[in-house]
Amino acid sequence: AQDKIREGKPEKRTIRLGLRAESVEWGVFDDHLRVLGPIETGPQDHGKYHTIALRADGMDVEVQKRRGIQGWHEEVLRGAVAATGQPQAIVLAIDDTESQFAVLRSYGIQFLGSLPSAGQGKRHPGADEAKKAFYEDTLRSLLAFRADASIPLLVVGPGWWREEFLEHARRKGPEAVRNAVTEGTSQGGRAGVQETVRNGAVTRLARDHRVASETTLLEEVWEAVAKGTDKVAYGKKAVDAAATA
């Protein structure tokens, strides 16, 4: 019986497929890029839909574009590669049990660690002092994780714990929470971080931060145009001349 089962087991073969990409999704928690589309090249199943999971494990991938890969495409790719290890946002999920730290990178969420709150409650002896010590430990950790205050910070959690912590931090270490964004979640800890990722809050924060940075650059361009400096080319003729030069 075992021999028959082995004989009927499908044989696994490595093949090369070409898809026309119709949908691209990033798996935040499993660290791969999913590309969905109909099969156009390969030994079989042409026209049928298939999903390829692209991982940074040395797999051979070739990308083709209908009008070719332009120079600015390559520039964007180089910038993305250079920013792979750079944090896009810091997330702090805090509640009455713990403070969980995580960082959003271009390839997904990386959990940095957590601090227990020592189980303080309203009737716990020394509860106020325990809470202050918990906030102080959280603030020190946040200062270490967010060494650069320009990195976007999102503080999440249920109830009023996150608001009380932010008030404490603004008094004791305002630089650590400068420009912090806060949002309520149904739970704290890792589950709170994952909830924040699922509801898109982290993505919106990183996107808004990038929009703000690009808006600042545009304002510099318009200021240069208004002053008539030669640092900026504006208009088709001026841009053509600058490109030719």
Salt bridges, closest charged atoms under 4 A:
ASP3 OD1 - ARG6 NH1 3.32
GLU22 OE2 - ARG20 NH2 3.21
GLU25 OE1 - ARG34 NH2 3.51
ASP30 OD1 - HIS32 ND1 3.66
ASP30 OD2 - ARG34 NH1 3.72
GLU40 OE2 - ARG20 NH1 2.42
ASP45 OD1 - LYS48 NZ 3.75
ASP60 OD2 - ARG16 NH1 3.17
GLU62 OE1 - ARG16 NH2 3.90
GLU136 OE1 - ARG140 NH1 3.99
GLU136 OE2 - HIS168 NE2 2.75
ASP137 OD1 - ARG140 NH2 2.26
GLU164 OE1 - LYS131 NZ 3.31
GLU175 OE2 - ARG178 NE 3.33
GLU183 OE1 - ARG204 NH2 3.63
ASP208 OD1 - ARG207 NE 3.72
GLU214 OE2 - ARG210 NE 2.97
GLU223 OE2 - LYS227 NZ 3.14
ASP240 OD2 - LYS236 NZ 3.00
